[in-house]
Amino acid sequence: MSARNILVINCGSSSMKFALVNEEQATFPLQGLAERLGSPEAVLHWQLGDNKQSLEIPGADHHAALQHVLPMAQDASGGHLSAIGHRVVHGGEHFTGSCLINEEVLNAIRDNAQLAPLHNPANLVGINATLDLFPDLPQVAVFDTAFHQTMPEYAYRYAVPEFLYKEHSVRRYGFHGTSHNYVSKRAAEMTGLPVEDSCWLTAHLGNGCSTCAIVNGESRDTSMGMTPLEGLVMGTRSGDVDPNLHSYLNRTLGWSLEQIDRALNHDSGIKGLSGLSNDMRTLSEARMAGHPGANLAFEVFCYRLAKSLAAMACALPKLDGLIFTGGIGENSAPVRERTLEHLKLFNFKLDKAANERCTRGVAGEIQAEGSPRVLVVPTNEERQIALESLELLDA
């Protein structure tokens, strides 16, 4: 049987990432991004092999962008597209794994839109567009939250009146599940450990950040909660703050819920602390130049990350290693070094040369002799979505 091809689609509110994943090829035959959709500046970027191209598509929505992408995917797959895998952010308690999309699944994704109002509706737009254009092709929904459905109740319940959980779904869900799942399995491969007998702390660090405790291939706890705002300091998100901050800002500044929500989600994090940027590369340069705000943002980011990892360790019966991944986790040697300095009780020791070497897609172990394992593992959420799609086709 020839190698199968899965088209992976990840729709945001005004953007769409896509990748064609061949089960036997390490690189993607086709990948790209449509951005600023719905505006006069809408544009489609793609890479076919080594060839990079762009096309202006003024006013195009997701459906129009997909009308360009799907024929490319068909050509790049030699006319053998096996399925389309969709990233869906919030599956609530409906989904403990990926599933083939049908009317029941679509309704459940709609029902969970209240838990992810910026993401689930956009994910549905992509699904509906591909269903229109390829009605006979198997389509798979892969949920960010599904991997964390193995958390025990004492890890996912908030200490609030029970009716809020029973009637309004107020609980911790966690996100970045495809990334945490993928890198923990890759780490087991890299170290020769069986997935079903390995325990990891993972740190997915990008514009959004989260930690996870993974036992024998299952999530036992994670830092994000009911929404992606809980937990670590992120690019523009505050992470954990005093829950009474909302009422304080309302009383003292007269801010509405919408203003508070915007401040905590879009104007906070390392952007808010530094007063400069939500990009760790920019902050690193400014920090080296002596910018106090950039230095503060860096220090808060690393300290809060270390605190979260230490807390996640409560869920592990043993520690086989700590994994850094995501844009910051894979590329910022200073973040990794400073974070480990805060975790003295774990006896982590860094091999500085190995730490400096592991950037730009280079995977490896970066601990010194006598230290617990510390790994840099590039994430590949598109491949994880494709793998889960293939598992469903095989089933």
N, C-alpha and C positions, 0 to 999 in steps of 0.2 A: 504494500500500500504506500502511495506517495505521501510525503510529509504534509501535514495539515496546516492551514493558515487561518488565523483568527484576527479579525479586525477589532482592535480595542478602542473604545470611544469614551472620553471623559469630558462631559459638557459642564461648563460654568455658566453663569448668568449671561455673559457676553463673549464667551470664548469657547473653544473646543479643541482639546488635544486629541491626537489620534496616532495609532501605530499599528502596522501590520506585523504580526508575530508569527514566524514560522517555527514549528516545534523543533526543528533540527538545526536552525541557524542561530548563532550567538548574537548577531546584530539584526536590526529591523530592516527588512527590504524597503519599507516606506514608513515615514513618520512625519508629523507636522503639527501645526497650530493655526487655527483660525481665530483671529482676535478682533476686538472692537465690533463684534457682530451687532447688527441693528443700527449701525451708525454710517454716515457717509464715508468714514475712514476704514470700513471693514476690509480686512486683508487676509489672504491665505498664504501661509509659508509651508513648504514641504521639502523633504529630502528623499530622493529616490536613489538608493545606493550612495555614491559620493556626490551626486548632483543636487545642488540646492537651488530652489526657485521660489518666486513669490508672485502672487496675482492679486491685484486690487479687485475687490468685489463690493463696490459701494452699496450700502443699504441691505446687504445680504443677511438673512437670519440663519439659524442652525440648519434648517431644511435646505436652504439654497446652498450653504457651504457643503453639506453632505452630498448634494448633487454633483459637486466637483470631486469630492473625495472618493466616493464609492466606485466610480469608473476607474480611478487610479488604482484603487485597492484590487479591483477585479483584474486589471492588467498586470499589476505587480505579482499577483498570486497565480498568474497563468490561467485565470478563469476558474481557479479552485479555491474559493472562499468557503471555509467550513462552517463558520459561525461568526456572530458579532457579540463581543463582550462589552458590557456597559458598567462603568463605575457608578454606583449609587451611594450617596453619602450616608443616608440614615435608613436603616431597616427596622428600627425600634425593636420590639420583642417578637415581631412576626418572623424574623429570619435568623436562623442559627448557621446558615451557610448560603452559598450561591444557589441560584435556581433558574431554570428555564422560564422565560417570560411568557405569561399568559394573562388573560383578563383579570384573574384573581390577584396576581402579582402586581399588575399595574394599579389596581385599586388600593392595595396595601401600601405601595409607594406614595400614592396620593394621600392616603390617610396619615402617613408619617411626615407629610410636608410641613405640618405645624411645628415639628421638632427641628426641621432644617429648612426654614423658609427661603434661604438664599440658594440652596443646593438642590433639593429634591425636585422642585419644579423645572429647573434647568436640565437635570438628568432625564426627566420625563420628556422634555422637548426632543432630546437626542434619540431616545427610544422610539417615540412616535414617528419621527422622521425616517428612521431606518426601517421601521415596520411598514411604512407607506412605500418606501422604495424597494425593499427586499422582503415582501410578506412571507415568502416560503423558506427563508433562511433561519435556522435556529438562532435565537437571541438569548443572552444570558445576563442576569443582573448579579453583580458582585458588590456586596455591601461593606462599607468601611466599618460598620458596627458589628457585623456578624462574628468576626474573630473573637470579640470580647464577650460573647454570650456565654462563654464558659466560666466567667467570673462567679465566685460564690456570692450568695445573697448579702453576706456581711460586707462584701467589697463594693457592691453596686447600689445598695440602699442608702438614701439620705435619711438623717434623723429628723424627719418631718412627719406630720400626721399621716396615717396610713391611707386615708382616702385620696390624698394627693398622688400616691403611687397607684393605687387600685383604679381610680377613676380618671386620672389625668397623666399617667405615665411618667411621673416625676421620679427619675432615678438616674444613675450614672450609666452611660452607654459606651463611651470611649470611641476613638476614631483612629485613622491611620492603620487600620487593621491589616490591610493587604501588605503594607510595608513591614510592620512588625512580624507578620507571619513569614514573609519571604526571607528577611535577613536572618531570622533565627534558624530557619532550615538551611540557608547557605552557610551559616556559621558552623552548624553541625557537620555539614559536608567538609568544610575547610579543616576542621579539627579531628575528623574521623570518629565523631561521636554519633550514636544513634539518636535520631530526633526524639524517639519515645523514651529516652533516658538521658535527657539533657535539660539544664536549667540556665536561663539567660536573663540578664537585664539589658533592655534595648532602649536606645535614645534616638528617636527620629527628630532631627533638628533641621528645619527649613524656615520659611516664613511662618508656618504653623509648626508647633513642636509638641511632642508627647513622649513619655516614657512608658515602659511596659515590663511586667514580670511574666516570663513565659516558662511553664513547667511541662516538660514532655510534649511540646508542640501545642500547648493550650495557654491562652491568656488567663492569668490569675488576678491581675490588677493592672490598671492603667491610669495615667494622670488626668486625661480629659474626662469630662463628665457628661451631663445631660446635653451640653453643647460644646463646641470646640474652644470655648473661652476659658474653661476651667484648667488649672494646672500651671504649667511652666510659663515664664516670660517668653513672649514670641516676637515676631517682627513688628506687628502693630497691635497685638492683643496683650492685655494686662496680665493674663493668667490670674491666679488666685488673688483676690482682694477681700477685705472685710465685707461680708454680705450687707452690712448696714451702710456701706458707702453710698448706695443708691439713695437711701432716704436722706443721708447727710447732704449730698449734692442737690437734692430736690429742695430741702429746707433752706440751705444757706445760699445757693446760687439760683434757685428757682428753675433748675433744669428739668426738662420733661424726660420721660422714659426714653424717648427716641434720642435725645441729646446724650444722655448717659450711655445708652447702648452704643452710639457712634463713638464716643470718647474711648470707651473700654475696648472696642473691637477694632477701631481704625486709627486712633490717635495715640495709643499707648505702647506698651512693650518697649523694645529697644529704640524705636522711633521716638516715643514720648520721653524716655529717660535721657536720651542723647541730645534731643532737639535737632538732630541731623538727618537720620535715615533709618529705614528698617532693614538695610542691607549690611550684613556683618562684615563684608569686604570693605565697604566705605568706612565703617566704624573702626576696623583694624588699622586702616591707614591714618585716620584722624587720631586714634589713640597713640600710635607711634609718634605722631607730631605733637603730642602733649595736650590734646583736647580733653578737658575734664569731664564733659558730658559723655563723650564716647567711652572714656575709661570707666565711668560709673555704670553705664549700660552694660559693658562687657563684664564687669565684676558681679553685678546683680544677676545677669543671665547665667553665668557659670555657677554662682553660689546656689541659686534656686534650682538649677539642674542637678547639682550634687545632692541637695536636700531631697529632691524627688527620687533620685536613684536609691538613696539610702532608705527612704520610706518603702519603695517597691521591694527592697530586699526582704521585708517582712513576709512576703508571699512565697519565698523560695525555700525549699528544704536543703538546697545546696547551691553553690554558684559555680557554673562552668565557664562563665565569661561575661564581660560587659561589651556591648556592641554599639558603635557609633554609626549612624547613617543619615541620609538626607543631605541637602546642599551644604549646610554648615557642618554637620557631623562628619561628612566625607572629605571636607576641604579645609577646615580650620584647625590646624595643628595647635594654635594657642588656646582655643576653647577646650580642646581635649585635655591639654596639659593642665590648665588652670582648674578644670573640673575635677581631675584626679587628685590634685593637691588638696582639695577639700575633703576627699574620701580617705583620709589617713588611716582610719580604723580598719579599712578593708585591705590595707597593706599593698595597695597598688603602687607599682614602680614603672616608670616610663623609659623605654628605649628612645631617646630623643631623635636619633637618626632615623629609626623606623617610623616614628611619628611624623617627621618632616617629609618622609618619602611617600606616605599614604595620602595623596591628594589626587584630584582629577581622575577619579575612576580606579585608582590603584587600591586593591584590597590587601589586607594583611594583618598580622598580629603586631602590636606596637608596645607590648610590655617588656620590661627588663627581666633578667633571670630572677627567679624567686617570687615573682608577682603573680597574682591571679591573671588569667587571660584578659586582654583588652584587644578588641578587633575593630577594624574599619571595614565595613561591608557595604559597598554601593547598593542602594535599593533599586528595585526594578518592578514597580507596581504594575506596569503594562504586562510584563511577562507573568506575574502572579495571576492577574486577571485572565490571561490566556490559558494558563495551566488549569485554573479552576473551571474555565469553559470547556476545556478538553476532557476533564474528569467527568463533567456532566454528560458530554456526548458519548463517552465510553460507557457510562452507566445506563 
